[in-house]
Amino acid sequence: MFTSFAGATELTAELAQTFIQEVLVSSLTEIEIVWKFRDVFDMQGHDN
């Protein structure tokens, strides 16, 4: 799935539908993107 988007240079509707679960807007300057996959770089709550 990921290799088909390897050359992407902008966020298209297809990319957004594939990877983004939801976008939460909490203010004019704050947003949170909830991904459809686990963030392998997020180490919160893990023992290192």
Residue pairs with C-beta under 8 A, 6 or more apart in sequence:
1 18
5 15
5 18
8 15
18 36
19 35
19 36
19 37
20 33
20 34
20 35
20 36
21 34
21 35
21 36
22 33
22 34
23 31
23 32
23 33
23 34
24 31
24 32
24 33
24 34
25 31
26 32
